[in-house]
Protein backbone atom coordinates (compact mmCIF):
# COMPACT_ATOMS: atom_id res chain seq x y z
CA UNK A 1 0.00 0.00 0.00
CA UNK A 2 1.39 3.39 -1.03
CA UNK A 3 0.91 6.36 1.28
CA UNK A 4 2.00 9.97 1.41
CA UNK A 5 3.26 11.08 4.80
CA UNK A 6 3.19 14.70 5.98
CA UNK A 7 6.91 15.49 5.89
CA UNK A 8 8.60 18.87 5.49
CA UNK A 9 6.99 21.07 2.84
CA UNK A 10 6.61 18.42 0.13
CA UNK A 11 5.57 15.21 1.85
CA UNK A 12 7.11 11.75 1.66
CA UNK A 13 5.84 8.81 -0.39
CA UNK A 14 6.25 5.44 1.31
CA UNK A 15 5.01 1.90 0.88
CA UNK A 16 3.72 -0.07 3.87
CA UNK A 17 2.25 -3.57 4.17
CA UNK A 18 -1.34 -3.88 2.97
CA UNK A 19 -2.55 -5.11 6.34
CA UNK A 20 -1.46 -1.91 8.13
CA UNK A 21 -4.21 0.12 9.80
CA UNK A 22 -4.03 3.71 8.53
CA UNK A 23 -5.51 6.32 10.86
CA UNK A 24 -6.42 9.63 9.26
CA UNK A 25 -8.00 12.71 10.79
CA UNK A 26 -11.77 12.70 10.51
CA UNK A 27 -12.44 14.21 7.10
CA UNK A 28 -13.49 17.78 7.75
CA UNK A 29 -14.05 20.13 4.82
CA UNK A 30 -12.69 23.66 5.07
CA UNK A 31 -14.95 26.61 5.67
CA UNK A 32 -16.09 27.90 2.27
CA UNK A 33 -15.43 31.54 3.20
CA UNK A 34 -12.90 31.69 6.06
CA UNK A 35 -12.40 35.45 5.84
CA UNK A 36 -16.14 36.00 6.09
CA UNK A 37 -16.33 33.49 8.94
CA UNK A 38 -13.73 35.46 10.90
CA UNK A 39 -15.69 38.67 10.44
CA UNK A 40 -18.91 36.99 11.56
CA UNK A 41 -17.15 35.52 14.59
CA UNK A 42 -15.92 38.98 15.61
CA UNK A 43 -19.50 40.26 15.37
CA UNK A 44 -21.20 37.20 16.92
CA UNK A 45 -18.69 35.81 19.44
CA UNK A 46 -19.22 33.22 22.16
CA UNK A 47 -20.12 34.55 25.63
CA UNK A 48 -18.85 38.02 24.74
CA UNK A 49 -19.96 41.28 23.15
CA UNK A 50 -18.63 41.91 19.62
CA UNK A 51 -14.99 42.93 19.54
CA UNK A 52 -15.89 46.44 18.32
CA UNK A 53 -17.84 47.02 21.55
CA UNK A 54 -14.86 46.07 23.72
CA UNK A 55 -12.47 48.67 22.30
CA UNK A 56 -12.28 52.45 22.66
CA UNK A 57 -10.38 54.79 20.39
CA UNK A 58 -7.92 55.73 23.12
CA UNK A 59 -7.07 52.10 24.02
CA UNK A 60 -3.72 50.46 23.56
CA UNK A 61 -4.00 46.93 22.13
CA UNK A 62 -1.79 43.84 22.31
CA UNK A 63 -2.46 40.89 20.02
CA UNK A 64 -0.66 37.61 20.78
CA UNK A 65 0.07 35.36 17.80
CA UNK A 66 1.81 31.98 17.62
CA UNK A 67 5.35 31.64 16.28
CA UNK A 68 6.55 29.91 13.11
CA UNK A 69 6.28 26.42 14.66
CA UNK A 70 2.46 26.64 14.55
CA UNK A 71 0.53 26.76 11.25
CA UNK A 72 -1.87 29.46 12.42
CA UNK A 73 -3.39 31.27 9.38
CA UNK A 74 -2.61 34.74 10.67
CA UNK A 75 -2.93 36.27 7.20
CA UNK A 76 -6.63 35.38 7.39
CA UNK A 77 -7.22 36.07 11.09
CA UNK A 78 -5.44 39.37 11.64
CA UNK A 79 -6.76 41.66 8.87
CA UNK A 80 -10.40 41.57 10.11
CA UNK A 81 -9.19 42.14 13.69
CA UNK A 82 -7.03 45.09 12.67
CA UNK A 83 -9.82 46.51 10.50
CA UNK A 84 -12.18 46.33 13.48
CA UNK A 85 -9.65 48.15 15.65
CA UNK A 86 -9.22 50.79 12.97
CA UNK A 87 -12.96 51.40 12.70
CA UNK A 88 -13.13 52.01 16.45
CA UNK A 89 -10.50 54.71 16.07
CA UNK A 90 -7.51 52.87 17.58
CA UNK A 91 -4.29 54.26 16.12
CA UNK A 92 -1.90 51.83 14.45
CA UNK A 93 0.79 53.16 16.78
CA UNK A 94 -1.28 51.92 19.71
CA UNK A 95 -1.25 48.30 18.54
CA UNK A 96 1.52 45.79 19.22
CA UNK A 97 1.60 42.26 17.84
CA UNK A 98 3.44 39.97 20.25
CA UNK A 99 4.80 36.74 18.80
CA UNK A 100 4.30 34.13 21.51
CA UNK A 101 7.57 32.28 21.20
CA UNK A 102 7.40 30.59 24.59
CA UNK A 103 10.96 29.31 25.02
CA UNK A 104 11.63 29.18 21.28
CA UNK A 105 13.99 31.49 19.43
CA UNK A 106 12.93 34.90 18.13
CA UNK A 107 11.24 35.05 14.75
CA UNK A 108 13.38 36.19 11.82
CA UNK A 109 12.18 39.05 9.56
CA UNK A 110 11.52 36.47 6.84
CA UNK A 111 9.42 34.37 9.19
CA UNK A 112 7.46 37.39 10.39
CA UNK A 113 6.59 38.26 6.80
CA UNK A 114 5.69 34.62 6.08
CA UNK A 115 3.39 34.53 9.12
CA UNK A 116 1.79 37.97 8.82
CA UNK A 117 2.31 39.01 5.21
CA UNK A 118 4.31 42.08 4.12
CA UNK A 119 1.75 44.78 4.98
CA UNK A 120 1.14 44.14 8.68
CA UNK A 121 4.82 44.29 9.80
CA UNK A 122 5.21 47.47 7.76
CA UNK A 123 2.30 49.15 9.54
CA UNK A 124 2.31 47.77 13.09
CA UNK A 125 4.90 47.14 15.78
CA UNK A 126 5.77 43.44 15.94
CA UNK A 127 7.88 42.03 18.79
CA UNK A 128 9.11 38.53 19.57
CA UNK A 129 8.62 37.54 23.19
CA UNK A 130 11.86 36.73 25.03
CA UNK A 131 11.17 34.49 28.01
CA UNK A 132 14.74 34.78 29.28
CA UNK A 133 14.94 38.60 29.35
CA UNK A 134 13.45 39.69 32.69
CA UNK A 135 13.64 43.34 31.61
CA UNK A 136 10.85 42.68 29.08
CA UNK A 137 8.57 41.06 31.68
CA UNK A 138 6.28 42.30 34.45
CA UNK A 139 5.14 40.53 37.60
CA UNK A 140 1.43 39.78 37.84
CA UNK A 141 0.63 37.33 40.63
CA UNK A 142 1.39 33.82 41.88
CA UNK A 143 -0.32 30.64 40.72
CA UNK A 144 -2.32 28.42 43.05
CA UNK A 145 0.84 26.26 43.21
CA UNK A 146 2.83 29.29 44.34
CA UNK A 147 4.79 29.88 41.11
CA UNK A 148 5.54 33.54 40.35
CA UNK A 149 3.83 34.79 37.19
CA UNK A 150 6.06 37.02 35.08
CA UNK A 151 4.64 37.83 31.65
CA UNK A 152 5.41 39.93 28.60
CA UNK A 153 5.31 43.61 29.55
CA UNK A 154 3.86 44.80 26.23
CA UNK A 155 0.91 42.46 26.69
CA UNK A 156 0.27 43.18 30.36
CA UNK A 157 0.45 46.91 29.82
CA UNK A 158 -2.17 46.99 27.07
CA UNK A 159 -5.74 48.11 27.71
CA UNK A 160 -7.11 45.52 25.29
CA UNK A 161 -5.61 42.03 25.20
CA UNK A 162 -6.41 39.72 22.30
CA UNK A 163 -5.26 36.08 22.22
CA UNK A 164 -5.10 34.08 19.01
CA UNK A 165 -4.13 30.50 18.34
CA UNK A 166 -4.68 27.07 16.84
CA UNK A 167 -6.54 24.32 18.71
CA UNK A 168 -5.12 20.84 18.20
CA UNK A 169 -4.28 17.86 20.42
CA UNK A 170 -1.18 18.63 22.51
CA UNK A 171 1.45 16.23 23.75
CA UNK A 172 1.11 17.11 27.46
CA UNK A 173 -1.20 20.13 27.70
CA UNK A 174 -4.24 18.29 26.35
CA UNK A 175 -4.97 20.84 23.65
CA UNK A 176 -3.15 23.84 22.23
CA UNK A 177 -4.83 27.22 21.89
CA UNK A 178 -6.70 29.07 24.63
CA UNK A 179 -4.53 29.80 27.66
CA UNK A 180 -1.39 28.45 26.01
CA UNK A 181 -1.10 31.77 24.18
CA UNK A 182 -0.12 33.19 27.59
CA UNK A 183 1.55 30.17 29.25
CA UNK A 184 3.96 29.30 27.74
CA UNK A 185 3.46 31.75 24.84
CA UNK A 186 4.40 35.01 26.57
CA UNK A 187 5.51 33.76 29.98
CA UNK A 188 8.86 34.15 31.69
CA UNK A 189 11.29 31.26 31.55
CA UNK A 190 10.98 30.36 35.24
CA UNK A 191 7.21 30.03 34.98
CA UNK A 192 7.48 27.90 31.84
CA UNK A 193 10.05 25.73 33.61
CA UNK A 194 7.69 25.27 36.54
CA UNK A 195 4.64 24.52 34.42
CA UNK A 196 6.60 22.08 32.25
CA UNK A 197 8.48 20.51 35.18
CA UNK A 198 9.27 16.81 35.49
CA UNK A 199 6.49 16.06 37.97
CA UNK A 200 3.91 17.96 35.92
CA UNK A 201 4.79 16.07 32.74
CA UNK A 202 4.72 12.76 34.59
CA UNK A 203 1.13 13.31 35.72
CA UNK A 204 -1.09 10.60 34.20
CA UNK A 205 -3.52 13.18 32.84
CA UNK A 206 -0.83 15.32 31.19
CA UNK A 207 -1.45 13.86 27.77
CA UNK A 208 -3.23 14.30 24.45
CA UNK A 209 -6.88 15.42 24.46
CA UNK A 210 -7.09 15.51 28.26
CA UNK A 211 -8.10 18.86 29.74
CA UNK A 212 -9.96 18.09 32.95
CA UNK A 213 -7.55 17.18 35.73
CA UNK A 214 -4.52 17.95 33.56
CA UNK A 215 -2.34 20.19 35.79
CA UNK A 216 -0.51 21.75 32.84
CA UNK A 217 -3.71 22.67 31.02
CA UNK A 218 -5.41 23.94 34.16
CA UNK A 219 -2.50 26.17 35.19
CA UNK A 220 -2.19 27.64 31.70
CA UNK A 221 -5.86 28.56 31.80
CA UNK A 222 -5.54 29.94 35.35
CA UNK A 223 -2.64 32.21 34.38
CA UNK A 224 -4.29 33.40 31.18
CA UNK A 225 -7.51 34.29 32.98
CA UNK A 226 -5.54 36.21 35.61
CA UNK A 227 -4.47 38.61 32.84
CA UNK A 228 -8.14 39.38 32.04
CA UNK A 229 -7.93 38.78 28.28
CA UNK A 230 -10.40 40.93 26.39
CA UNK A 231 -11.02 38.60 23.48
CA UNK A 232 -9.90 35.25 22.09
CA UNK A 233 -9.74 34.08 18.48
CA UNK A 234 -8.83 30.44 17.81
CA UNK A 235 -9.11 28.15 14.79
CA UNK A 236 -9.11 24.46 14.03
CA UNK A 237 -7.46 23.14 10.87
CA UNK A 238 -7.68 19.96 8.83
CA UNK A 239 -4.74 17.91 7.57
CA UNK A 240 -4.30 20.33 4.65
CA UNK A 241 -3.99 23.21 7.13
CA UNK A 242 -7.33 24.59 5.93
CA UNK A 243 -9.61 26.31 8.45
CA UNK A 244 -12.43 24.07 9.69
CA UNK A 245 -13.70 26.25 12.51
CA UNK A 246 -13.47 29.77 13.95
CA UNK A 247 -13.96 30.16 17.71
CA UNK A 248 -14.06 33.72 19.00
CA UNK A 249 -15.16 35.47 22.16
CA UNK A 250 -14.57 34.92 25.87
CA UNK A 251 -11.45 32.77 26.22
CA UNK A 252 -12.88 29.75 28.04
CA UNK A 253 -16.05 29.52 25.96
CA UNK A 254 -14.14 29.89 22.70
CA UNK A 255 -11.50 27.38 23.72
CA UNK A 256 -14.04 24.80 24.89
CA UNK A 257 -15.80 25.02 21.53
CA UNK A 258 -12.50 24.71 19.68
CA UNK A 259 -11.46 21.69 21.75
CA UNK A 260 -14.74 19.99 20.94
CA UNK A 261 -14.10 20.45 17.24
CA UNK A 262 -10.47 19.30 17.55
CA UNK A 263 -11.57 16.15 19.40
CA UNK A 264 -14.11 15.31 16.71
CA UNK A 265 -11.44 15.65 14.05
CA UNK A 266 -8.58 13.91 15.85
CA UNK A 267 -9.70 11.14 18.21
CA UNK A 268 -9.60 7.75 16.52
CA UNK A 269 -10.54 4.51 18.32
CA UNK A 270 -8.19 1.52 17.98
CA UNK A 271 -9.08 -2.09 18.85
CA UNK A 272 -5.68 -2.97 20.33
CA UNK A 273 -2.10 -1.74 20.65
CA UNK A 274 0.31 -2.34 17.75
CA UNK A 275 3.74 -3.90 17.30
CA UNK A 276 4.91 -1.18 14.87
CA UNK A 277 3.63 2.39 14.54
CA UNK A 278 4.69 4.75 11.74
CA UNK A 279 4.11 8.43 12.50
CA UNK A 280 4.96 11.98 11.42
CA UNK A 281 5.04 15.42 13.01
CA UNK A 282 2.42 16.80 10.53
CA UNK A 283 5.06 18.29 8.23
CA UNK A 284 6.40 21.84 8.03
CA UNK A 285 6.55 23.96 10.12
CA UNK A 286 5.82 21.55 12.97
CA UNK A 287 8.67 19.19 12.02
CA UNK A 288 11.28 21.94 11.81
CA UNK A 289 13.53 20.27 14.42
CA UNK A 290 13.70 17.26 16.71
CA UNK A 291 12.60 19.30 19.73
CA UNK A 292 9.23 19.91 18.06
CA UNK A 293 9.11 16.42 16.55
CA UNK A 294 8.87 14.66 19.89
CA UNK A 295 5.10 15.17 19.51
CA UNK A 296 5.00 12.77 16.57
CA UNK A 297 6.71 9.99 18.48
CA UNK A 298 4.62 10.68 21.59
CA UNK A 299 1.30 10.34 19.80
CA UNK A 300 2.59 7.11 18.24
CA UNK A 301 3.19 5.87 21.78
CA UNK A 302 -0.57 6.04 22.33
CA UNK A 303 -0.91 3.17 19.85
CA UNK A 304 2.27 1.09 20.33
CA UNK A 305 2.53 -1.90 22.64
CA UNK A 306 5.22 -1.99 25.30
CA UNK A 307 8.38 -3.34 23.67
CA UNK A 308 7.21 -2.37 20.17
CA UNK A 309 8.75 0.03 17.67
CA UNK A 310 7.97 3.54 16.40
CA UNK A 311 9.18 4.83 13.04
CA UNK A 312 8.97 8.63 12.90
CA UNK A 313 9.30 10.55 9.62
CA UNK A 314 10.13 14.16 10.50
CA UNK A 315 12.33 16.38 8.35
CA UNK A 316 14.10 18.34 11.13
CA UNK A 317 15.46 20.84 8.61
CA UNK A 318 16.93 22.91 11.48
CA UNK A 319 18.49 19.91 13.20
CA UNK A 320 18.01 18.93 16.81
CA UNK A 321 16.95 22.23 18.39
CA UNK A 322 18.31 24.92 20.69
CA UNK A 323 21.34 24.86 22.99
CA UNK A 324 20.01 23.78 26.39
CA UNK A 325 17.85 21.04 24.89
CA UNK A 326 20.71 19.64 22.83
CA UNK A 327 23.17 19.88 25.73
CA UNK A 328 20.83 17.88 27.96
CA UNK A 329 20.13 15.36 25.21
CA UNK A 330 23.89 14.76 24.84
CA UNK A 331 24.68 14.79 28.54
CA UNK A 332 23.98 11.12 29.26
CA UNK A 333 24.62 7.85 27.48
CA UNK A 334 21.12 6.42 27.45
CA UNK A 335 17.43 7.39 27.62
CA UNK A 336 17.12 5.82 31.09
CA UNK A 337 20.07 7.83 32.40
CA UNK A 338 18.49 11.00 31.03
CA UNK A 339 15.16 10.26 32.71
CA UNK A 340 16.90 9.55 36.00
CA UNK A 341 18.76 12.87 35.73
CA UNK A 342 15.60 14.84 34.96
CA UNK A 343 13.85 13.35 37.99
CA UNK A 344 16.79 13.88 40.33
CA UNK A 345 16.07 16.31 43.22
CA UNK A 346 16.52 19.96 42.27
CA UNK A 347 17.31 19.32 38.62
CA UNK A 348 15.91 21.88 36.17
CA UNK A 349 17.21 23.14 32.82
CA UNK A 350 15.51 24.95 29.96
CA UNK A 351 13.71 22.76 27.43
CA UNK A 352 14.06 19.64 29.56
CA UNK A 353 10.45 18.71 28.74
CA UNK A 354 11.42 17.90 25.16
CA UNK A 355 14.00 15.40 26.37
CA UNK A 356 11.68 14.04 29.05
CA UNK A 357 8.85 13.39 26.60
CA UNK A 358 11.23 11.62 24.22
CA UNK A 359 12.78 9.33 26.80
CA UNK A 360 9.40 8.53 28.34
CA UNK A 361 8.39 7.19 24.92
CA UNK A 362 11.65 5.27 24.70
CA UNK A 363 10.87 3.53 27.98
CA UNK A 364 7.95 1.99 26.10
CA UNK A 365 9.27 1.38 22.56
CA UNK A 366 12.29 1.65 20.27
CA UNK A 367 12.22 4.83 18.17
CA UNK A 368 13.60 5.06 14.62
CA UNK A 369 13.91 8.49 12.99
CA UNK A 370 13.86 9.28 9.27
CA UNK A 371 14.90 12.90 8.78
CA UNK A 372 17.29 15.15 6.88
CA UNK A 373 19.85 14.75 9.69
CA UNK A 374 22.88 12.50 9.45
CA UNK A 375 23.20 9.12 11.11
CA UNK A 376 25.70 10.58 13.55
CA UNK A 377 23.37 13.40 14.60
CA UNK A 378 20.39 11.07 14.88
CA UNK A 379 22.24 8.54 17.00
CA UNK A 380 23.66 11.31 19.20
CA UNK A 381 20.02 11.94 20.18
CA UNK A 382 19.69 8.28 21.33
CA UNK A 383 17.49 7.40 18.35
CA UNK A 384 17.87 4.66 15.76
CA UNK A 385 18.75 6.00 12.31
CA UNK A 386 16.24 5.26 9.55
CA UNK A 387 17.45 5.91 6.02
CA UNK A 388 14.29 4.60 4.36
CA UNK A 389 10.92 4.20 6.08
CA UNK A 390 9.73 1.21 4.04
CA UNK A 391 13.03 -0.65 4.47
CA UNK A 392 13.03 -0.04 8.22
CA UNK A 393 9.45 -1.30 8.55
CA UNK A 394 10.38 -4.41 6.57
CA UNK A 395 13.39 -5.11 8.81
CA UNK A 396 11.20 -4.71 11.88
CA UNK A 397 8.66 -7.12 10.37
CA UNK A 398 11.35 -9.71 9.75
CA UNK A 399 12.70 -9.36 13.27
CA UNK A 400 9.24 -9.67 14.77
CA UNK A 401 8.42 -12.81 12.78
CA UNK A 402 11.73 -14.37 13.81
CA UNK A 403 11.05 -13.63 17.48
CA UNK A 404 7.38 -14.65 17.48
CA UNK A 405 7.24 -17.90 15.59
CA UNK A 406 6.44 -16.38 12.23
CA UNK A 407 3.54 -14.24 13.46
CA UNK A 408 3.02 -11.16 11.34
CA UNK A 409 3.33 -7.93 13.37
CA UNK A 410 0.42 -5.56 13.68
CA UNK A 411 1.13 -2.17 12.10
CA UNK A 412 -0.51 1.24 12.48
CA UNK A 413 0.28 4.35 10.40
CA UNK A 414 -0.42 7.97 11.38
CA UNK A 415 0.31 9.92 8.15
CA UNK A 416 -0.59 13.21 9.84
CA UNK A 417 0.97 12.53 13.22
CA UNK A 418 -0.77 14.16 16.15
CA UNK A 419 -3.68 15.39 14.03
CA UNK A 420 -4.89 11.85 14.73
CA UNK A 421 -4.86 10.63 18.32
CA UNK A 422 -5.30 6.87 18.80
CA UNK A 423 -7.67 6.01 21.62
CA UNK A 424 -7.68 2.41 22.88
CA UNK A 425 -11.23 1.13 23.16
CA UNK A 426 -12.24 -0.12 26.59
ZATI-322266 format. One record per residue (C-alpha): x, y, z; residue in three letters. Coordinates in steps of 0.02 Angstrom, whole numbers, padded with zeros to 5 digits, always signed. Layout:
residues N
XYZala ...
This chain:
residues 426
+00000+00000+00000unk +00069+00170-00051unk +00046+00318+00064unk +00100+00499+00071unk +00163+00554+00240unk +00159+00735+00299unk +00346+00774+00295unk +00430+00943+00275unk +00349+01054+00142unk +00331+00921+00007unk +00279+00760+00092unk +00355+00587+00083unk +00292+00441-00019unk +00313+00272+00066unk +00251+00095+00044unk +00186-00004+00193unk +00112-00179+00208unk -00067-00194+00148unk -00128-00255+00317unk -00073-00095+00406unk -00211+00006+00490unk -00201+00186+00426unk -00275+00316+00543unk -00321+00481+00463unk -00400+00635+00540unk -00589+00635+00526unk -00622+00710+00355unk -00675+00889+00388unk -00703+01006+00241unk -00635+01183+00253unk -00747+01330+00284unk -00805+01395+00113unk -00771+01577+00160unk -00645+01585+00303unk -00620+01773+00292unk -00807+01800+00304unk -00816+01675+00447unk -00686+01773+00545unk -00785+01934+00522unk -00946+01850+00578unk -00858+01776+00730unk -00796+01949+00781unk -00975+02013+00769unk -01060+01860+00846unk -00935+01791+00972unk -00961+01661+01108unk -01006+01727+01281unk -00943+01901+01237unk -00998+02064+01157unk -00932+02095+00981unk -00749+02146+00977unk -00795+02322+00916unk -00892+02351+01077unk -00743+02304+01186unk -00623+02433+01115unk -00614+02623+01133unk -00519+02740+01019unk -00396+02787+01156unk -00354+02605+01201unk -00186+02523+01178unk -00200+02347+01106unk -00089+02192+01115unk -00123+02044+01001unk -00033+01880+01039unk +00003+01768+00890unk +00091+01599+00881unk +00267+01582+00814unk +00328+01496+00656unk +00314+01321+00733unk +00123+01332+00728unk +00027+01338+00562unk -00094+01473+00621unk -00169+01563+00469unk -00130+01737+00534unk -00147+01813+00360unk -00332+01769+00370unk -00361+01803+00555unk -00272+01968+00582unk -00338+02083+00443unk -00520+02078+00506unk -00460+02107+00684unk -00351+02254+00634unk -00491+02325+00525unk -00609+02316+00674unk -00483+02408+00782unk -00461+02539+00648unk -00648+02570+00635unk -00657+02600+00822unk -00525+02735+00804unk -00375+02644+00879unk -00214+02713+00806unk -00095+02592+00723unk +00039+02658+00839unk -00064+02596+00985unk -00063+02415+00927unk +00076+02290+00961unk +00080+02113+00892unk +00172+01998+01012unk +00240+01837+00940unk +00215+01707+01076unk +00379+01614+01060unk +00370+01529+01229unk +00548+01465+01251unk +00581+01459+01064unk +00700+01574+00971unk +00647+01745+00907unk +00562+01752+00737unk +00669+01809+00591unk +00609+01952+00478unk +00576+01824+00342unk +00471+01718+00459unk +00373+01870+00519unk +00330+01913+00340unk +00284+01731+00304unk +00170+01727+00456unk +00090+01899+00441unk +00115+01951+00260unk +00215+02104+00206unk +00088+02239+00249unk +00057+02207+00434unk +00241+02214+00490unk +00261+02374+00388unk +00115+02457+00477unk +00116+02389+00654unk +00245+02357+00789unk +00288+02172+00797unk +00394+02101+00939unk +00456+01926+00979unk +00431+01877+01160unk +00593+01837+01251unk +00559+01725+01400unk +00737+01739+01464unk +00747+01930+01467unk +00673+01984+01635unk +00682+02167+01580unk +00543+02134+01454unk +00429+02053+01584unk +00314+02115+01723unk +00257+02026+01880unk +00071+01989+01892unk +00032+01866+02032unk +00069+01691+02094unk -00016+01532+02036unk -00116+01421+02152unk +00042+01313+02161unk +00142+01464+02217unk +00239+01494+02055unk +00277+01677+02017unk +00191+01740+01860unk +00303+01851+01754unk +00232+01892+01583unk +00270+01996+01430unk +00265+02180+01478unk +00193+02240+01312unk +00045+02123+01334unk +00013+02159+01518unk +00023+02345+01491unk -00109+02349+01353unk -00287+02406+01385unk -00355+02276+01265unk -00280+02101+01260unk -00321+01986+01115unk -00263+01804+01111unk -00255+01704+00951unk -00207+01525+00917unk -00234+01354+00842unk -00327+01216+00936unk -00256+01042+00910unk -00214+00893+01021unk -00059+00932+01125unk +00073+00812+01187unk +00056+00855+01373unk -00060+01006+01385unk -00212+00914+01317unk -00248+01042+01182unk -00157+01192+01112unk -00242+01361+01094unk -00335+01454+01231unk -00227+01490+01383unk -00069+01423+01300unk -00055+01589+01209unk -00006+01659+01380unk +00077+01509+01462unk +00198+01465+01387unk +00173+01588+01242unk +00220+01751+01328unk +00276+01688+01499unk +00443+01707+01585unk +00564+01563+01578unk +00549+01518+01762unk +00360+01502+01749unk +00374+01395+01592unk +00502+01286+01680unk +00385+01263+01827unk +00232+01226+01721unk +00330+01104+01612unk +00424+01026+01759unk +00464+00841+01775unk +00325+00803+01898unk +00195+00898+01796unk +00239+00804+01637unk +00236+00638+01730unk +00057+00665+01786unk -00055+00530+01710unk -00176+00659+01642unk -00041+00766+01559unk -00073+00693+01388unk -00162+00715+01223unk -00344+00771+01223unk -00355+00776+01413unk -00405+00943+01487unk -00498+00904+01648unk -00377+00859+01786unk -00226+00898+01678unk -00117+01009+01789unk -00025+01087+01642unk -00185+01134+01551unk -00271+01197+01708unk -00125+01308+01760unk -00109+01382+01585unk -00293+01428+01590unk -00277+01497+01767unk -00132+01611+01719unk -00215+01670+01559unk -00376+01715+01649unk -00277+01810+01780unk -00223+01931+01642unk -00407+01969+01602unk -00396+01939+01414unk -00520+02047+01319unk -00551+01930+01174unk -00495+01762+01104unk -00487+01704+00924unk -00441+01522+00890unk -00456+01408+00739unk -00455+01223+00701unk -00373+01157+00543unk -00384+00998+00441unk -00237+00895+00379unk -00215+01016+00232unk -00199+01160+00357unk -00366+01229+00297unk -00480+01316+00422unk -00621+01204+00485unk -00685+01312+00625unk -00673+01489+00698unk -00698+01508+00886unk -00703+01686+00950unk -00758+01774+01108unk -00729+01746+01293unk -00573+01639+01311unk -00644+01487+01402unk -00803+01476+01298unk -00707+01495+01135unk -00575+01369+01186unk -00702+01240+01245unk -00790+01251+01077unk -00625+01236+00984unk -00573+01084+01088unk -00737+00999+01047unk -00705+01022+00862unk -00524+00965+00878unk -00578+00808+00970unk -00705+00765+00836unk -00572+00782+00702unk -00429+00695+00793unk -00485+00557+00910unk -00480+00387+00826unk -00527+00226+00916unk -00410+00076+00899unk -00454-00105+00942unk -00284-00149+01017unk -00105-00087+01032unk +00015-00117+00887unk +00187-00195+00865unk +00245-00059+00744unk +00181+00119+00727unk +00234+00237+00587unk +00205+00421+00625unk +00248+00599+00571unk +00252+00771+00650unk +00121+00840+00527unk +00253+00915+00411unk +00320+01092+00401unk +00328+01198+00506unk +00291+01077+00648unk +00434+00960+00601unk +00564+01097+00590unk +00677+01013+00721unk +00685+00863+00836unk +00630+00965+00987unk +00462+00995+00903unk +00455+00821+00828unk +00443+00733+00995unk +00255+00759+00975unk +00250+00638+00829unk +00335+00500+00924unk +00231+00534+01080unk +00065+00517+00990unk +00129+00355+00912unk +00159+00293+01089unk -00028+00302+01117unk -00045+00159+00992unk +00113+00054+01016unk +00127-00095+01132unk +00261-00100+01265unk +00419-00167+01184unk +00360-00119+01009unk +00438+00001+00883unk +00399+00177+00820unk +00459+00241+00652unk +00449+00432+00645unk +00465+00528+00481unk +00507+00708+00525unk +00617+00819+00417unk +00705+00917+00557unk +00773+01042+00431unk +00847+01146+00574unk +00925+00996+00660unk +00901+00947+00840unk +00848+01111+00919unk +00916+01246+01035unk +01067+01243+01150unk +01001+01189+01320unk +00892+01052+01245unk +01036+00982+01141unk +01158+00994+01286unk +01042+00894+01398unk +01007+00768+01261unk +01194+00738+01242unk +01234+00739+01427unk +01199+00556+01463unk +01231+00392+01374unk +01056+00321+01373unk +00872+00370+01381unk +00856+00291+01555unk +01004+00392+01620unk +00924+00550+01551unk +00758+00513+01635unk +00845+00478+01800unk +00938+00643+01786unk +00780+00742+01748unk +00692+00667+01899unk +00840+00694+02017unk +00803+00815+02161unk +00826+00998+02114unk +00866+00966+01931unk +00796+01094+01809unk +00860+01157+01641unk +00775+01248+01498unk +00685+01138+01372unk +00703+00982+01478unk +00522+00935+01437unk +00571+00895+01258unk +00700+00770+01319unk +00584+00702+01453unk +00442+00670+01330unk +00562+00581+01211unk +00639+00466+01340unk +00470+00427+01417unk +00419+00359+01246unk +00583+00264+01235unk +00543+00176+01399unk +00398+00099+01305unk +00463+00069+01128unk +00615+00082+01013unk +00611+00241+00909unk +00680+00253+00731unk +00696+00424+00649unk +00693+00464+00464unk +00745+00645+00439unk +00865+00758+00344unk +00992+00738+00485unk +01144+00625+00473unk +01160+00456+00555unk +01285+00529+00678unk +01168+00670+00730unk +01020+00553+00744unk +01112+00427+00850unk +01183+00566+00960unk +01001+00597+01009unk +00985+00414+01067unk +00875+00370+00918unk +00894+00233+00788unk +00938+00300+00615unk +00812+00263+00477unk +00872+00296+00301unk +00714+00230+00218unk +00546+00210+00304unk +00487+00060+00202unk +00652-00032+00223unk +00651-00002+00411unk +00472-00065+00428unk +00519-00220+00329unk +00670-00255+00441unk +00560-00235+00594unk +00433-00356+00519unk +00567-00485+00488unk +00635-00468+00664unk +00462-00483+00739unk +00421-00640+00639unk +00587-00718+00691unk +00552-00681+00874unk +00369-00733+00874unk +00362-00895+00779unk +00322-00819+00611unk +00177-00712+00673unk +00151-00558+00567unk +00167-00397+00669unk +00021-00278+00684unk +00057-00108+00605unk -00025+00062+00624unk +00014+00218+00520unk -00021+00399+00569unk +00015+00496+00407unk -00030+00661+00492unk +00049+00626+00661unk -00039+00708+00808unk -00184+00770+00702unk -00244+00593+00736unk -00243+00532+00916unk -00265+00344+00940unk -00384+00300+01081unk -00384+00121+01144unk -00562+00056+01158unk -00612-00006+01329unk 
